[in-house]
Amino acid sequence: MTIAETLRRSWRGYLSSDEREAGPWWASLVWTIVFSTGCAIGFTILGIALNAGSGGARLPAWWNWFQAVMVRAYVHLFKAT
């Protein structure tokens, strides 16, 4: 089994509770971090776009918003596992 195939099976197992986990023991932790970061980036872009008229276009505001969303995503995902 190649590394790409192992990662693909591990990702499918992470998204579906029906499949058995594949890959190393730390793969689910890595997928949790990747998924949380993806959600944080998406919600940061959405939040900045919705608050663009109120000073949301400043770079420090982006970083603060991203940090806040990352903390929420981690707390939510690690609490669910």
PyMOL CGO cylinders between C-alpha atoms (Angstrom):
from pymol import cmd
from pymol.cgo import CYLINDER

trace = [
    CYLINDER, 0.00, 0.00, 0.00, 1.46, 3.36, -1.02, 0.3, 1, 1, 1, 1, 1, 1,
    CYLINDER, 1.46, 3.36, -1.02, 1.55, 6.43, 1.20, 0.3, 1, 1, 1, 1, 1, 1,
    CYLINDER, 1.55, 6.43, 1.20, -1.04, 8.22, -0.94, 0.3, 1, 1, 1, 1, 1, 1,
    CYLINDER, -1.04, 8.22, -0.94, -3.40, 5.26, -0.72, 0.3, 1, 1, 1, 1, 1, 1,
    CYLINDER, -3.40, 5.26, -0.72, -2.92, 5.02, 3.05, 0.3, 1, 1, 1, 1, 1, 1,
    CYLINDER, -2.92, 5.02, 3.05, -3.66, 8.73, 3.46, 0.3, 1, 1, 1, 1, 1, 1,
    CYLINDER, -3.66, 8.73, 3.46, -6.71, 8.46, 1.21, 0.3, 1, 1, 1, 1, 1, 1,
    CYLINDER, -6.71, 8.46, 1.21, -8.10, 5.54, 3.22, 0.3, 1, 1, 1, 1, 1, 1,
    CYLINDER, -8.10, 5.54, 3.22, -7.27, 7.34, 6.46, 0.3, 1, 1, 1, 1, 1, 1,
    CYLINDER, -7.27, 7.34, 6.46, -9.15, 10.47, 5.29, 0.3, 1, 1, 1, 1, 1, 1,
    CYLINDER, -9.15, 10.47, 5.29, -12.18, 8.40, 4.27, 0.3, 1, 1, 1, 1, 1, 1,
    CYLINDER, -12.18, 8.40, 4.27, -12.11, 6.64, 7.63, 0.3, 1, 1, 1, 1, 1, 1,
    CYLINDER, -12.11, 6.64, 7.63, -11.92, 9.99, 9.41, 0.3, 1, 1, 1, 1, 1, 1,
    CYLINDER, -11.92, 9.99, 9.41, -14.95, 11.38, 7.57, 0.3, 1, 1, 1, 1, 1, 1,
    CYLINDER, -14.95, 11.38, 7.57, -17.01, 8.20, 7.86, 0.3, 1, 1, 1, 1, 1, 1,
    CYLINDER, -17.01, 8.20, 7.86, -17.63, 6.50, 11.15, 0.3, 1, 1, 1, 1, 1, 1,
    CYLINDER, -17.63, 6.50, 11.15, -18.60, 3.33, 9.26, 0.3, 1, 1, 1, 1, 1, 1,
    CYLINDER, -18.60, 3.33, 9.26, -15.11, 2.56, 7.97, 0.3, 1, 1, 1, 1, 1, 1,
    CYLINDER, -15.11, 2.56, 7.97, -12.31, 1.12, 10.05, 0.3, 1, 1, 1, 1, 1, 1,
    CYLINDER, -12.31, 1.12, 10.05, -9.44, 3.51, 10.71, 0.3, 1, 1, 1, 1, 1, 1,
    CYLINDER, -9.44, 3.51, 10.71, -6.51, 3.10, 8.35, 0.3, 1, 1, 1, 1, 1, 1,
    CYLINDER, -6.51, 3.10, 8.35, -3.03, 4.42, 8.70, 0.3, 1, 1, 1, 1, 1, 1,
    CYLINDER, -3.03, 4.42, 8.70, -0.90, 5.21, 11.72, 0.3, 1, 1, 1, 1, 1, 1,
    CYLINDER, -0.90, 5.21, 11.72, -2.33, 6.06, 15.13, 0.3, 1, 1, 1, 1, 1, 1,
    CYLINDER, -2.33, 6.06, 15.13, -1.60, 9.77, 14.74, 0.3, 1, 1, 1, 1, 1, 1,
    CYLINDER, -1.60, 9.77, 14.74, -3.47, 10.13, 11.42, 0.3, 1, 1, 1, 1, 1, 1,
    CYLINDER, -3.47, 10.13, 11.42, -6.81, 10.99, 13.04, 0.3, 1, 1, 1, 1, 1, 1,
    CYLINDER, -6.81, 10.99, 13.04, -5.13, 13.74, 15.07, 0.3, 1, 1, 1, 1, 1, 1,
    CYLINDER, -5.13, 13.74, 15.07, -3.54, 15.19, 11.93, 0.3, 1, 1, 1, 1, 1, 1,
    CYLINDER, -3.54, 15.19, 11.93, -6.87, 15.07, 10.07, 0.3, 1, 1, 1, 1, 1, 1,
    CYLINDER, -6.87, 15.07, 10.07, -8.52, 16.86, 12.99, 0.3, 1, 1, 1, 1, 1, 1,
    CYLINDER, -8.52, 16.86, 12.99, -5.95, 19.64, 12.77, 0.3, 1, 1, 1, 1, 1, 1,
    CYLINDER, -5.95, 19.64, 12.77, -6.27, 19.86, 8.98, 0.3, 1, 1, 1, 1, 1, 1,
    CYLINDER, -6.27, 19.86, 8.98, -10.08, 19.93, 9.13, 0.3, 1, 1, 1, 1, 1, 1,
    CYLINDER, -10.08, 19.93, 9.13, -10.06, 22.56, 11.90, 0.3, 1, 1, 1, 1, 1, 1,
    CYLINDER, -10.06, 22.56, 11.90, -7.63, 24.75, 9.99, 0.3, 1, 1, 1, 1, 1, 1,
    CYLINDER, -7.63, 24.75, 9.99, -9.72, 24.48, 6.82, 0.3, 1, 1, 1, 1, 1, 1,
    CYLINDER, -9.72, 24.48, 6.82, -12.86, 25.45, 8.72, 0.3, 1, 1, 1, 1, 1, 1,
    CYLINDER, -12.86, 25.45, 8.72, -11.03, 28.34, 10.38, 0.3, 1, 1, 1, 1, 1, 1,
    CYLINDER, -11.03, 28.34, 10.38, -9.77, 29.66, 7.05, 0.3, 1, 1, 1, 1, 1, 1,
    CYLINDER, -9.77, 29.66, 7.05, -13.25, 29.45, 5.53, 0.3, 1, 1, 1, 1, 1, 1,
    CYLINDER, -13.25, 29.45, 5.53, -14.95, 31.15, 8.46, 0.3, 1, 1, 1, 1, 1, 1,
    CYLINDER, -14.95, 31.15, 8.46, -12.20, 33.80, 8.59, 0.3, 1, 1, 1, 1, 1, 1,
    CYLINDER, -12.20, 33.80, 8.59, -12.77, 34.68, 4.95, 0.3, 1, 1, 1, 1, 1, 1,
    CYLINDER, -12.77, 34.68, 4.95, -16.52, 34.76, 5.53, 0.3, 1, 1, 1, 1, 1, 1,
    CYLINDER, -16.52, 34.76, 5.53, -16.17, 36.90, 8.66, 0.3, 1, 1, 1, 1, 1, 1,
    CYLINDER, -16.17, 36.90, 8.66, -13.81, 39.37, 7.01, 0.3, 1, 1, 1, 1, 1, 1,
    CYLINDER, -13.81, 39.37, 7.01, -16.08, 39.62, 3.96, 0.3, 1, 1, 1, 1, 1, 1,
    CYLINDER, -16.08, 39.62, 3.96, -19.14, 40.31, 6.11, 0.3, 1, 1, 1, 1, 1, 1,
    CYLINDER, -19.14, 40.31, 6.11, -17.30, 42.90, 8.23, 0.3, 1, 1, 1, 1, 1, 1,
    CYLINDER, -17.30, 42.90, 8.23, -15.33, 44.57, 5.42, 0.3, 1, 1, 1, 1, 1, 1,
    CYLINDER, -15.33, 44.57, 5.42, -17.01, 47.94, 5.91, 0.3, 1, 1, 1, 1, 1, 1,
    CYLINDER, -17.01, 47.94, 5.91, -16.18, 48.11, 9.62, 0.3, 1, 1, 1, 1, 1, 1,
    CYLINDER, -16.18, 48.11, 9.62, -12.39, 47.87, 9.50, 0.3, 1, 1, 1, 1, 1, 1,
    CYLINDER, -12.39, 47.87, 9.50, -12.31, 44.13, 8.84, 0.3, 1, 1, 1, 1, 1, 1,
    CYLINDER, -12.31, 44.13, 8.84, -9.97, 44.55, 5.88, 0.3, 1, 1, 1, 1, 1, 1,
    CYLINDER, -9.97, 44.55, 5.88, -6.94, 45.20, 8.11, 0.3, 1, 1, 1, 1, 1, 1,
    CYLINDER, -6.94, 45.20, 8.11, -4.41, 42.38, 8.33, 0.3, 1, 1, 1, 1, 1, 1,
    CYLINDER, -4.41, 42.38, 8.33, -4.28, 42.33, 12.18, 0.3, 1, 1, 1, 1, 1, 1,
    CYLINDER, -4.28, 42.33, 12.18, -8.05, 41.88, 12.19, 0.3, 1, 1, 1, 1, 1, 1,
    CYLINDER, -8.05, 41.88, 12.19, -7.68, 38.85, 9.92, 0.3, 1, 1, 1, 1, 1, 1,
    CYLINDER, -7.68, 38.85, 9.92, -5.10, 37.27, 12.22, 0.3, 1, 1, 1, 1, 1, 1,
    CYLINDER, -5.10, 37.27, 12.22, -7.19, 37.91, 15.35, 0.3, 1, 1, 1, 1, 1, 1,
    CYLINDER, -7.19, 37.91, 15.35, -10.31, 36.51, 13.67, 0.3, 1, 1, 1, 1, 1, 1,
    CYLINDER, -10.31, 36.51, 13.67, -8.41, 33.41, 12.48, 0.3, 1, 1, 1, 1, 1, 1,
    CYLINDER, -8.41, 33.41, 12.48, -7.02, 32.76, 15.96, 0.3, 1, 1, 1, 1, 1, 1,
    CYLINDER, -7.02, 32.76, 15.96, -10.46, 33.03, 17.55, 0.3, 1, 1, 1, 1, 1, 1,
    CYLINDER, -10.46, 33.03, 17.55, -12.01, 30.67, 15.01, 0.3, 1, 1, 1, 1, 1, 1,
    CYLINDER, -12.01, 30.67, 15.01, -9.15, 28.16, 15.40, 0.3, 1, 1, 1, 1, 1, 1,
    CYLINDER, -9.15, 28.16, 15.40, -9.65, 28.02, 19.15, 0.3, 1, 1, 1, 1, 1, 1,
    CYLINDER, -9.65, 28.02, 19.15, -13.37, 27.43, 18.67, 0.3, 1, 1, 1, 1, 1, 1,
    CYLINDER, -13.37, 27.43, 18.67, -12.79, 24.75, 16.04, 0.3, 1, 1, 1, 1, 1, 1,
    CYLINDER, -12.79, 24.75, 16.04, -10.27, 22.90, 18.20, 0.3, 1, 1, 1, 1, 1, 1,
    CYLINDER, -10.27, 22.90, 18.20, -12.45, 23.04, 21.27, 0.3, 1, 1, 1, 1, 1, 1,
    CYLINDER, -12.45, 23.04, 21.27, -15.47, 21.83, 19.31, 0.3, 1, 1, 1, 1, 1, 1,
    CYLINDER, -15.47, 21.83, 19.31, -13.69, 19.01, 17.48, 0.3, 1, 1, 1, 1, 1, 1,
    CYLINDER, -13.69, 19.01, 17.48, -11.63, 17.72, 20.39, 0.3, 1, 1, 1, 1, 1, 1,
    CYLINDER, -11.63, 17.72, 20.39, -14.69, 17.83, 22.62, 0.3, 1, 1, 1, 1, 1, 1,
    CYLINDER, -14.69, 17.83, 22.62, -16.62, 15.75, 20.06, 0.3, 1, 1, 1, 1, 1, 1,
    CYLINDER, -16.62, 15.75, 20.06, -13.94, 13.04, 19.85, 0.3, 1, 1, 1, 1, 1, 1,
]
cmd.load_cgo(trace, "trace")
